[in-house]
Amino acid sequence: MTGLRFAAPEYDRLAHTLLAHDEETCAVVFTRSGGSEGAWIAADWVLAPVEAYSHRDGISAELRPAYLVEIANRARKEKLGVALVHTHPRAIGQPCFSTIDDAGEQPLSDYFGRRVPAASHLALVVGPDGCRARRLGIGDEIPVWEIGACARALSYPGLPEISTRAHDRQVRAFGPRGQAIISHIAVAIIGLGGTGSALAQQLAHLGVRRFILIDPDVVEMTNLNRLVGATPADIDRPKVEVAARHIRGINPEAQITARQADIVDEATLPTLYGADFLFLCTDSHASRAVVGQLAYQFLLPCIDMGVSITVRENEITHVTGRTQMLAPGLPCLVCTQALDGEQIRREMLTLEQRAADPYVQGIHEPQPAVISLNSTVASLAATMFLSAVTPVPSAARLQFYDGLKGTVRPAIASLVSSCVVCSPIGALGKGSLWPLPVRPHGARDG
């Protein structure tokens, strides 16, 4: 996800604090790398104290050099970037950078470039009706996001004008801007099996144009009953290739990055840094642990989904599915106890390590799977995605499907205040500062 990302509700807090003043007001957002070029994570922000101003009125403000030195020293010491923030309190509509801003930014860009050369720095202007951001002194505008239960595009420069004819019926539901956002953001699908292939089809029909597809496996005969888009001729073909072909059949202009690789491998994970929204469609606890932590650590919203059919003594006893959004302010997979630590350990082992481990016995037993259940859960996930990025007013972020009762039940789970994954004292917003629980480069699961 490119641009500047705030963990909800930090942007709202910043804007409310700044706009409480009638005079132009300044603040500093300290940033971390978002993992890819053009991506920043808001790590902290401070309001400029009254004594920091050398000049301040309703249309302009200037900070004292001593305060800028203080800011640069902290940024360099803590290995952070700087986003200089000021308000246009009288702006109507989305604020724009003024000629005064243009003239003042270049010396600031030169100063912070010299004092904190390891980071790239930003400017952010905030008004009553929105905000706008750009690289400090350069002028290239960047998106601004607030990531929580909704992925709010606070500012999205260059959002393309799109033809709404093909998606006329859904544009009538959530508007042309919502459709434009869907068409512009990059979506990553991890796992292109039963749920992942069904989801890819739905997202392509919804108008998503930019896909990142990751799955290490090839199509097997036993996959054909539930792998959307696959035919017998696809046996031994990588699942990501089948999914990419199916997506292009729906939208020939789709931009697709397909990797036949395991997401838990250190070399594969950076592929996700270029995504704006993640879908976790695997039954591997290790991959869910890795991607689940990445969602909070890099503020990349994610929807995790799973299905299960339980058969005992030749009778179906349970048909269930779940969808859970992972984002700041929402409980993670650790909080909801959806991960098995011992299973994660086993899945991270190489074949050699498994052979030597006395606690790993037997082979994986295939579980029952049918396309109808996969498609139901994929549909729940697609609708949850729509409600996160467009005005679709669906609030559920954790849902349980019971196929025997024919019910979908929204649920509310509690955040664990000291959680190592989703709390501020844990991985939340740490970006590249914290390690991720990946399989080290050079170690491979055969």
Buried (B, 14 or more C-beta within 10 A) or exposed (E): BBBBBBBBBBBBEBBEBBBEBEEBBBBBBBBBBBBBEBBBBBBBBBBBEEEBBEEBEEEBBBBBEEBBEBBBEBBBEEEBBBBBBBBBBEBEEBBEBBEEBEEBBEEBBEBBBEBBEEBBBBBBBBBBEBBBBBBBBBEEBBBBBBBBBBBBBBBBEEBEEBEBEEBEEBBEEBBBBBBBBBBBBBBBBBBBBBBBBBBBBBBBBBBBBBBBBBBBBBBEEEBBEBBBBBEEEBEEBBBBBBBBBBBBEBBEEBEBBBBBBBBBBBBBBEBBBBBBBBBBBBBBBBBBBBBBBBBBBBBBBBBBBBBBBEEEEEEEEEBBBBBBBBBBBBBBBBBBEBBBEEBBBBBBBBEEBBEEEEEBEEEEEEEEBBBEBBBBBBBBBBBBBBBBBBEBEEEBBBBBBEBEEEEBEEEEBEBBEEBBBBBEEBBBBBBBBBEBBBBEEEBEBE
